[in-house]
Amino acid sequence: MKQRIKIGIGLLVIFGLLLGMAGLIASAEVTKETREVGLFWNETAVDFDTIAKNLAFFLAEPEARLFLLEQINASPDSEKILYLKDFVEKALKKFPESEELKRVRAIIAEKDFPKTDLYFPMEEHREQWKGGENLLIVRPLSAFTLDLFRKFAYTLDGERKEIILFDPPETPSLMMILCEHRQDHTSSTSN
């Protein structure tokens, strides 16, 4: 019996090492031209962390949160999905002096920036959030983290928090996710 346990543990260790090596090989093969890896992103190519933090700082202002709430409510999509690029462009028209939005626009203006959705994937978060400060901005999963069940989010004061996918926070979480359907929902500009 002890022999079988040792063999099982040995196989798990070998499997873990092989999985880690596969991740290293995959990361070496991903170039700027091939940023998208399923629903994940290559964190060396797209700085979603900076985008999330700047969106959080922008949304610290009550007027910005009300604008976001208006955009969400106006979305014809059943999940109230917004395109990140469209949201930023519309927000810049209303808040042209926002340095945070200008930084985000500079990143998403890159030719190869992946189409990205912005929404509350949990229905209870959509229903709960009414434009208040109780909000987290969540960046997409990275293809090259060892723990694919963790995400990182920012509070409106810029504090970075770790969240576990199978234990979502009670705080409404606005997520950036690479477009799940690879199609335009109702985008007025191409992303």
C-alpha angles and dihedrals in degrees: 000000000000089000091056092049091052091049091049092050090046092052091049091052091049091047090050092050092049091049091051092049091049089054091052092049092047092049091052091053098050111095133182088267092056102043097142118082106175108293092338133086136219103246093204090060104039122036100214089154091065090045092052093047094048092047088051092052091047092050091051085084114085093222090054092051091050089051090052091048090051091050092048092048091048094053111111090206114107090232091044092240119181127193109241093222093049092047093051093048093049092045091051090055089055096036104030094163095057108123090190092058091046090055091049092048091052090057097043092045090072112116095239099043108138121242104263133193124212116202150113103267092190112076092212090057091051090051095042100049112083100167098288132135092262094101139121124198109214124200122214122270115270117236090219106051115109092224108057092181096069129081132183125229139179129227117221090263091056099258111151114227132184117225129189116227095221092048104045117195121256088231111092107261121208106202134202108213129171106254104283097203097039089226137100111266100192100319116165091196128035114255 
